[in-house]
Amino acid sequence: MEQELISKKDLLEEMGISYGQLYRWKRKRLIPEEWFIRKSTFTGQETFFPKGLILGRISHILSMKDDLSLDELVGKLSTLQSDIRLRIEEMHGRIVSPITMDRYAEKMLTDGTLAFDQAFYLFVADWLHRVLPGGMTEEEGARLIKLLVSRIPQLEERACNLVVLQTAGKQRVILLLEGGPLHTEESTVIAASLSIDEAAEAFKAKLYAYE
Amino acid sequence: MNASYRGSARVVGNGSIAGGSYDTVRIVGDSEVLGPIECDTFSCMGNCKIKGHVHADKLFKVTGDVTVEGEWSGEELKLLGQLNVRGNVRGRIVKVTGNLEAQGSVEAEHLTIKGAITVDGLINAEHADIQLYGPCRVKEIGGRRIDIRRSSWMSVKNWIKSQMKTELTVSVIEGDDITLAYTKADIVRGNKVHIGKGCEIGRVEYRRSLHVARTAKTGVEVRL
């Protein structure tokens, strides 16, 4: 599934903004570098943006800039990324495998889109499903997503690891671990371990990638 | 950094400073900074080579020749002489009299350059004011207001000895309010565009107004 792009010219037209504003927001890192996609067209080189992401981000900036100064806005956007909504077709297969989408995405949807963090949780679930021998059962995945939804926002960007323990009786325990090594007794093994920060990086890289 | 006591460093003559966190760094003469450095104010008269990133919370002032083998970031950059930066330059106020070379991008709210500039990436500034004293090369320029002109001194200098072309070569210029002179560009896009003497522009796209001087050459002019 290819991402839909919008050229810089059309973007300025559509949102009614100027080059000056766009470059100012880029300087303030309100618009990430990865969203600027260069392509050559018959009129020379042009810059394009992922359409859904940039339109959401700019209307978000425009709606908030009356109440907040630009610098206050910087802090808000970088942590929340709350304005990013992903269409389900964009996710399906490209970022998260169909089986995970079919199992869990249904309940999270609001008019065909997912919030950034929800999409991230699906990405993590999908990763675990691929790494764990035999995959995850639907019930395990649901438990995992419940854990992520309830705990990750409270961590406020602190580093943590997602660890899956497997007991001798083939039972799995899923934990979120904040710092420190984890030692297990011999009948229990660590089946998988994933740093949430690294996962977030990988998720963003996939999200903004454009072929 | 934590708010504990940070020392100051001072070199007079020849010497080197370890990287790290300082209040003020003052160099008179020739010196090397051996690692990344973070300080309130940095001032250098003479030569200096910094092996790593630089961050100056308040002021970075150079009279002489400085090489930064990393990124430069800070509040205010005042340069009289030559600055060579391996990475990006990010500051609020950047004032250069002399030569600035950056292999990354240059970002500033107010960018004033009197001299020559070579930037391999993008110049992104709220207001970019470039007075050409020598050949300049930049990949892209973007911002609200962009003024490029040739210094009035150049005509006197050329009269004595005509030398290398004093002009700016750039691929794309995008801004709200653009005034150009002695600029060679592939594409210029803006709201109010003024193309002055000695310009060669491949394609101009404008919204509100366009003014082209008689001696300027433009290829295609498109009103959007």
Interface residues (C-beta under 8 A of the other chain):
Chain A: K8 K9 E13 S18 Y19 G20 Q21 L22 Y23 R24 K26 R27 T43 G44 Q45
Chain B: E107 E109 N124 A125 E126 G142 G143 R144 R145 S171 V172 E174 G175 D176 D177 D186 I187 R189 G190 N191 G202 R203 E205 L224
